[in-house]
Each structure stands twice: as structure tokens, then as C-alpha cells.
Amino acid sequence: MTEQTALEQMALEQTALKQMALKQMTLEQMTLEQMTLEQMTLEQMAEETGDERSKKHVACFIPNLDGGGAERVMIHLSEGFVHRGWRVDLVVDQVTGAYASKIPHTIKLIDLQARSHLPAKRTLPQIITKTLALRRYLRDYQPDVLITTLDVVNAASWAQRLAGVSTKVIMVVQTHLSQQFSDRHSATVQKVRSQIVKYCYPWADQIVAASQGVADNVAAMMDISADQIRVIYNPVVRPDLATKAAEPIDHPWFVEGEVPVLLGAGRLVKQKDFATLVRAFAQVRQQRPCRLVIIGDTDEREAHIKPALEQMIQALNLQTDVTFLGFVENPYKYMARAQVFVLSSIYEGFGNVVAEALSVGTSVVATDCESGPSEILAQGQFGHLVPVKDPNALAAAIIATLDQPQPPEQLKSRARDFTIDTIVDQYCQVMAS
């Protein structure tokens, strides 16, 4: 997409949203699919018992159920709220992605079908169809709280206003927005995106950031004090994590007595900078036997990343020592058996995988990127921090960690700050304020 095309698309989206807010967009002209969704919603509500309706009702809104960290966070939050005895809806634009079949039956999964390809919706930008579908959900279900993430234009607040309900909207920012905009857009589009943040985010009743670095960045973009943004780390340590970490692995590299394994995890995208990890591994491999395993799904928007990495691996003659396992349902068993977990990202919001590695007692080497890893590792107390895009420093830190790993119990103790129960407590405080 050219810069001009992107700008035109974003301008169209903003104009449409403004018109929607001012004129209510004559929503009575619903498509057949929207009418069907409304009928299903009313039927589901009729089936609920009085006890269920009396419970606190929380909805978590996310675009899809792809196998990424933000999606996992919303599922963990939903599980935590259910454990408190609340009614919980997990609301998605459309039920697609690696986690789509993994949602516990105790969580009500709401498919807005906002990406439907019905002819009547083809002329509307996705942001409009998503907002309209979410408006209908809010009007019909009226949850007490709506927690939204990966929602750059704050569609949740638009929908809440259009629905005319009292639902409290909590915007959760999961990434360093300035870095993300710089990574994905031209300078002009970055400015437009920043203006959207400045003018749309204040509509939320509360903004939560996944790290202090993210809070500082969002505050600067909104021209407000960072004190107005609540920092709540991500809930990544689940109650059954130790059990999952102990599950067997059917892979010859993880057999006891084999050479050390380095592990990287994350989507195969530019942000994760696995190229720097591969270059660092090549240096480590020259000094001692070891292997590199990378787990994580490809991203159709950056489908060129994996072939480029494979080409690099071949050029460095590492084919027999590096493997990609793709998306794995249980990453914890791999983390628990790796000698070092390595995060090579250019930027993060929190760095879920770093906290997960600590939780199984695996030593960590991470880039000191914006934002999250340095906060998780307490400025290097619980793992090595190295500059971004520096394979030499990354290799040196990996070797130092292989030579002297950190005490597992010390790492597990730090990870207890990121348990689901601990984090849900903090969200409860925000919802009660």
C-alpha cells in the first residue's frame, strides 16, 4: 500500500467515524447478518439464569484469537475473572486464529462477525463494521466493564457512546506505540496515527499500560502526565504452568545429555528481529556446540520474514543446528528445557515470553528495548540486557549465561509478580475506581 493510499484510507475511516457519532448513521438499515446476530444475542440472554445476571459482567474485546501475546493476555484475564465468579464474555471481531478452539467453556465467546464479506459490508471500512457490531453487542448485553486492547482507534469508546450504555471502557495498551508506528508506517502516517491516539484515547474511562515505558510513551503522545495512566503488568503465569512445563517433548534436541539449546519465541515478524538472534547464534556456535530453536507462527502480513531467515541460516551453514517449530500450544515445556531463553526484539510492550521463561526457572538474555524487558528483569538483576540490533553483545551475553546461569528459584520468585491472580487483583482496583 502506498503512503497516499494509506492516508486516504485513514482519512476515510476518521470521517466515517465522525459521521457515525454525529448522525448515528441510520443503523436501522441492518444487513441480514446483523439481524441474525441480534436474534442470537437475545436468545442467549433469555437462557441466562437470574443468578448469572446478578454477577458482575466483564467483557474483553480483541480483534481475533491469533497466537500472539496480547491474545493470550486477554484469555488469561478472562480466566482470572471467571475464577472470581464473574460473568465473562470474550468478544472478538471474528473468531479466527490459533486460540479459537482453546477458549474454556466457562468463558462466553462472542463472535461479532465484523469481518464478514457480505456484499452490504464491502463498501465500509473494517473499523466501521467492527464499531457497529460492537455497538450492538454493548446495547444488547450491557456489561459492567469492557476491557479493550489492540484497538488503536479506540473503537470500544466509539461503540459505547453510540450504544448509549453506562459500560466502563478500559483501554489496555500492549505495545510501545511510537516504536510500532515507526516500524510499520511512513513518517506522515505516523503523525496521523499519533493524532488518533491523542484525540481518541481520552474517551476511555481508564487507560492501562503493560509497562512503565509504554505508559510514558502514551502519556507523551496524549500530552498528559504519565500518572494518569495505570501501569499493570501482563498476567502470564497461570496456575497450571508448572504442570505444563513438565510435559514431555517429542524432539531429539531436548533429550537429556544433548548439547545446550537456546530458545527464541514470538511471531516471525520484523519486530522480533530474529535475524540478530541468528547472527549471534552463529558466533556462539563457533565457540561451543549448541542449537537454536525458534517457536512462533508466521504472519501473513510479513510472510517474507521466514524465507529470509532460512536463507541467512543456510548462508551461515547453520541448517543442522537451527529449527523453526511454528506455533506450539504449550511453549512452557520448551522454555523449561532450554539452557537460555533469548529475546532479540526491537521493541515490545511488556515481553510476555521473558516473564514466562523466568517462571520455569530458565535464564534469560534480552535486548534492552522499549519497553518491558528491563522492567521484568529489574534492570538486569534477573537476566542480561543488551543493546538492540547488536549480535556481538547478544552473543557475549549468551555465552556468559551458558557459563553461569542464574539460580532457577530466584527467577521463579521474580515471576510470581506476574501471576494471573496478582494481576487480576490490580484490574479489580481499576474497575472499582
C-alpha positions in Angstrom: 0.0 0.0 0.0 1.4 3.4 -1.0 1.6 6.3 1.6 -1.0 8.2 -0.3 -3.4 5.2 -0.4 -2.8 4.6 3.4 -3.6 8.3 4.2 -6.7 8.2 2.1 -7.9 5.1 3.8 -7.2 6.5 7.3 -8.9 9.8 6.4 -11.9 7.8 5.2 -12.0 5.9 8.5 -11.8 9.1 10.6 -14.5 10.9 8.5 -16.8 7.9 8.7 -16.4 7.6 12.5 -17.2 11.3 13.0 -20.3 11.0 10.8 -21.3 8.0 12.8 -21.0 9.8 16.1 -23.0 12.9 14.8 -25.7 11.2 12.9 -25.9 7.8 14.5 -25.5 6.5 10.9 -29.1 5.3 10.5 -28.3 1.9 12.0 -31.8 0.6 11.5 -30.7 -0.4 7.9 -29.1 -3.6 9.2 -27.8 -6.4 7.0 -29.3 -9.9 7.3 -26.2 -11.0 9.2 -26.6 -8.2 11.8 -30.3 -9.1 12.3 -29.3 -12.7 12.8 -26.6 -11.7 15.4 -29.2 -9.6 17.3 -31.6 -12.5 17.4 -28.9 -14.9 18.6 -27.9 -12.4 21.3 -31.4 -12.1 22.6 -31.9 -15.9 22.7 -28.7 -16.3 24.6 -29.7 -13.6 27.1 -33.0 -15.3 27.6 -31.2 -18.6 28.5 -29.3 -16.9 31.3 -30.4 -17.5 34.9 -31.2 -14.8 37.4 -28.0 -15.8 39.3 -25.9 -15.3 36.2 -27.4 -11.9 35.5 -26.7 -10.8 39.1 -22.9 -11.4 38.7 -20.5 -8.7 37.8 -20.3 -8.8 34.0 -16.9 -8.1 32.3 -16.3 -8.2 28.5 -12.8 -8.5 27.0 -12.6 -7.2 23.4 -9.8 -8.1 20.9 -9.7 -8.3 17.1 -9.0 -12.0 16.8 -7.6 -15.0 18.5 -4.2 -15.3 16.7 -1.4 -16.9 18.6 0.2 -13.7 20.0 1.0 -12.4 23.4 -1.9 -9.8 23.6 -4.4 -12.5 22.7 -3.0 -14.8 25.4 -3.2 -12.0 27.9 -6.9 -11.4 27.3 -7.6 -15.1 27.6 -5.7 -15.2 30.9 -7.6 -12.1 32.2 -10.9 -13.7 31.2 -9.9 -16.9 33.1 -9.0 -14.8 36.1 -12.3 -13.0 36.2 -14.2 -16.3 35.9 -12.3 -17.6 38.8 -13.7 -14.6 40.8 -17.2 -15.8 40.0 -17.9 -13.1 37.4 -19.7 -13.4 34.1 -17.1 -13.1 31.3 -17.5 -12.5 27.6 -14.6 -12.7 25.3 -15.6 -10.5 22.3 -13.8 -10.7 19.0 -14.2 -9.2 15.6 -14.3 -12.6 14.2 -13.4 -16.0 15.7 -10.2 -16.9 13.8 -6.7 -17.8 14.9 -4.7 -20.4 16.8 -6.5 -19.9 20.1 -10.0 -20.0 18.6 -10.6 -23.6 19.7 -8.8 -23.2 23.0 -11.3 -21.0 24.9 -12.5 -22.6 28.1 -16.3 -23.3 28.2 -16.6 -21.1 31.3 -15.9 -18.0 29.1 -18.7 -17.0 26.7 -17.1 -16.4 23.3 -18.9 -13.7 21.3 -18.2 -13.6 17.5 -19.1 -10.2 16.2 -18.5 -11.4 12.6 -17.3 -7.9 11.9 -15.1 -9.0 9.0 -17.9 -10.7 7.1 -17.7 -10.4 3.4 -21.4 -9.9 2.8 -21.9 -7.5 -0.2 -23.5 -4.9 2.0 -20.4 -4.5 4.1 -17.8 -4.4 1.3 -18.2 -0.7 0.9 -17.5 0.0 4.6 -14.0 0.1 6.1 -13.4 -2.6 8.7 -13.2 -0.1 11.5 -16.8 0.9 10.8 -18.2 -2.7 10.7 -16.3 -3.5 13.9 -17.6 -0.5 15.7 -21.2 -1.1 14.6 -21.1 -4.8 15.6 -19.6 -3.9 19.0 -22.2 -1.2 19.5 -24.9 -3.8 19.0 -23.2 -6.1 21.5 -23.0 -3.4 24.1 -26.6 -2.4 23.6 -27.8 -5.9 24.0 -25.6 -7.3 26.7 -24.6 -4.1 28.6 -21.6 -5.4 30.5 -20.4 -3.5 33.6 -16.9 -3.2 32.1 -15.4 -3.5 28.6 -11.6 -4.1 28.5 -10.2 -3.5 25.1 -6.7 -4.0 23.6 -5.1 -3.8 20.1 -7.7 -1.1 19.5 -5.7 1.8 18.0 -8.7 4.0 17.2 -10.5 3.2 20.5 -13.4 1.7 18.7 -14.7 0.5 22.1 -15.4 4.0 23.2 -17.0 4.9 19.9 -19.3 1.9 20.3 -20.0 2.7 23.9 -21.1 6.2 23.1 -23.2 5.1 20.1 -24.9 2.4 22.2 -25.8 4.9 24.9 -24.8 2.5 27.7 -23.0 3.0 31.0 -20.4 0.3 30.4 -17.0 1.4 31.7 -14.3 1.3 29.0 -10.7 0.3 30.0 -8.2 0.8 27.2 -5.2 -1.5 27.6 -2.1 -0.5 25.6 0.0 -3.6 25.0 2.9 -2.2 22.9 5.2 0.8 22.6 3.1 2.8 20.1 5.7 5.2 18.8 8.0 2.2 18.0 5.2 0.3 16.4 4.1 3.2 14.2 7.7 3.8 13.2 8.1 0.1 12.4 5.0 -0.1 10.2 4.3 3.3 8.7 5.8 6.3 6.9 6.5 9.5 8.8 3.3 11.1 7.6 1.1 8.1 8.6 2.9 8.0 12.0 1.8 11.6 12.6 -1.8 10.7 11.7 -1.8 7.7 14.0 -0.4 9.8 16.8 -3.2 12.3 16.4 -5.7 9.5 16.6 -4.2 8.4 19.9 -4.1 12.0 21.2 -7.8 12.7 20.5 -9.5 9.2 20.8 -7.8 7.6 23.8 -9.1 10.2 26.3 -12.6 8.9 25.6 -11.8 5.7 27.6 -12.7 5.8 31.3 -9.3 4.4 32.2 -6.1 3.7 30.3 -3.8 0.8 31.4 -0.3 0.3 30.1 1.5 -3.0 30.1 4.7 -1.4 31.3 6.0 1.9 32.6 7.8 2.5 29.3 4.5 2.1 27.5 2.8 4.5 29.9 5.4 7.1 29.4 5.1 6.8 25.7 1.3 7.0 25.6 1.3 10.0 28.0 3.7 11.8 25.8 1.5 11.2 22.7 -1.6 12.3 24.6 0.2 15.3 26.2 -0.8 14.2 29.7 1.0 13.2 32.8 2.0 9.5 33.0 0.5 9.5 36.5 -2.9 9.5 34.7 -2.2 6.1 33.2 -2.2 3.0 35.3 0.6 0.5 34.8 -0.4 -3.1 35.2 2.0 -5.8 34.0 0.6 -8.7 31.9 -0.8 -11.8 33.6 1.4 -14.5 32.1 2.0 -17.0 35.0 -1.1 -19.3 35.0 -1.8 -21.8 37.9 -1.1 -24.9 35.7 2.1 -23.6 34.3 4.4 -25.9 36.3 2.3 -28.9 35.1 2.5 -27.8 31.5 6.3 -27.2 31.8 6.8 -30.8 33.0 5.0 -32.3 30.0 7.3 -34.4 27.7 8.8 -33.2 24.5 8.9 -35.4 21.4 12.0 -33.8 19.9 15.6 -35.3 19.8 17.3 -32.0 20.7 15.6 -31.9 24.1 16.8 -35.3 25.2 18.9 -35.3 28.4 22.6 -35.3 27.6 22.2 -33.4 24.3 24.1 -30.1 23.6 22.6 -26.9 25.1 19.5 -25.4 23.4 18.9 -21.7 23.0 15.2 -20.8 22.6 13.6 -17.8 20.9 9.8 -17.3 20.8 7.5 -14.9 19.0 5.8 -14.3 15.7 8.1 -14.3 12.7 7.9 -10.5 12.2 10.4 -7.7 11.8 9.7 -6.5 15.4 11.2 -9.7 16.9 14.4 -9.3 15.0 15.3 -13.0 14.8 17.9 -12.1 12.2 20.1 -10.6 15.0 19.5 -13.7 17.1 20.6 -16.0 14.2 23.8 -13.9 13.7 24.5 -14.0 17.5 23.9 -17.7 17.5 26.4 -18.2 14.6 29.1 -16.6 16.9 28.2 -18.7 19.9 28.2 -21.8 17.7 31.8 -21.1 16.6 32.9 -21.3 20.3 30.9 -24.2 21.5 28.3 -26.8 20.5 24.7 -25.6 20.8 21.4 -25.4 19.0 18.8 -22.8 18.4 15.0 -23.4 18.4 12.5 -20.7 17.4 8.8 -21.2 18.2 6.2 -18.9 16.8 3.8 -18.5 13.9 4.3 -16.8 10.7 2.4 -13.6 10.0 0.7 -13.3 6.6 1.5 -9.5 6.6 5.2 -10.3 6.9 5.4 -13.6 5.1 8.8 -12.8 3.7 10.5 -12.9 7.1 10.8 -16.7 7.4 12.3 -17.3 3.9 14.8 -14.5 4.6 15.8 -16.1 7.9 16.1 -19.5 6.3 18.3 -18.0 3.6 20.5 -16.5 6.3 20.7 -19.7 8.2 21.9 -21.5 5.0 24.4 -18.8 4.2 25.9 -19.2 7.7 25.9 -23.0 7.3 23.6 -23.5 10.4 21.0 -25.7 8.8 21.7 -28.6 11.1 21.6 -26.5 14.3 18.6 -24.2 13.8 14.9 -25.2 13.6 11.6 -23.5 13.4 8.7 -25.3 15.3 5.9 -22.9 14.3 3.1 -22.2 16.7 3.1 -24.5 19.7 0.2 -24.8 22.1 2.4 -25.4 25.1 5.6 -23.3 24.9 6.4 -23.8 28.6 7.8 -27.3 28.2 10.3 -25.9 25.7 11.2 -23.0 27.9 11.8 -25.3 30.9 14.3 -27.4 29.0 16.2 -24.7 27.2 19.5 -23.6 28.7 18.9 -19.9 27.7 15.9 -18.1 26.6 16.8 -15.2 24.2 14.6 -12.2 23.3 16.0 -10.2 20.4 13.1 -7.7 19.9 13.5 -4.2 18.5 10.6 -3.2 20.7 7.9 -4.7 23.0 5.1 -3.6 25.2 5.9 -5.9 28.0 7.6 -9.1 26.8 5.4 -11.9 28.0 7.8 -14.6 27.0 10.5 -13.1 29.2 8.3 -13.5 32.3 7.2 -16.9 31.2 10.8 -18.1 30.9 11.6 -16.8 34.4 8.5 -18.7 35.7 10.1 -22.0 34.7 13.5 -21.0 36.1 15.2 -20.6 32.7 18.0 -17.9 32.4 17.2 -15.0 30.1 19.1 -12.8 27.8 17.1 -9.9 26.3 17.5 -6.7 24.4 17.1 -3.5 26.4 14.3 -2.4 24.1 11.4 -0.1 24.6 9.5 -1.3 26.6 9.1 -4.1 29.2 12.1 -6.4 29.3 14.2 -4.2 31.5 11.3 -3.8 33.9 10.7 -7.6 34.1 14.4 -8.2 34.6 14.7 -5.4 37.1 17.4 -3.5 35.1 19.5 -6.7 34.7 19.1 -8.2 38.2 17.3 -11.2 36.8 18.9 -11.5 33.4 21.4 -10.0 30.9 20.3 -6.9 29.0 22.0 -5.9 25.7 21.6 -3.2 23.1 19.1 -3.6 20.3 20.4 -5.0 17.0 23.8 -5.8 18.4 24.7 -9.5 17.6 28.1 -9.2 19.2 26.7 -8.1 22.5 23.9 -10.7 22.3 26.4 -13.5 21.6 28.6 -12.4 24.5 25.7 -12.4 26.9 24.5 -15.8 25.8 28.0 -17.3 26.4 28.2 -15.6 29.8 24.8 -17.1 30.7 25.7 -20.6 29.5 28.8 -20.4 31.6 27.0 -19.1 34.7 23.2 -19.5 34.6 21.1 -17.7 37.3 19.6 -19.7 40.2 16.2 -21.0 39.0 14.4 -20.4 42.3 15.5 -16.7 42.2 13.9 -16.4 38.7 10.7 -18.2 39.7 10.4 -15.9 42.7 10.5 -12.8 40.4 7.9 -14.4 38.1 5.4 -14.5 40.9 4.8 -10.8 40.4 3.1 -11.8 37.1 0.6 -14.4 38.2 -2.9 -14.2 36.9 -4.3 -13.8 40.4 -1.9 -10.9 41.2 -2.7 -9.0 38.1 -6.5 -9.6 38.3 -6.3 -8.0 41.7 -4.9 -4.9 40.2 -7.5 -4.8 37.4 -10.2 -5.1 40.1 -8.8 -2.0 41.7 -9.1 -0.1 38.4 -12.7 -1.3 37.8 -13.7 -0.2 41.2 -12.2 3.3 40.9 
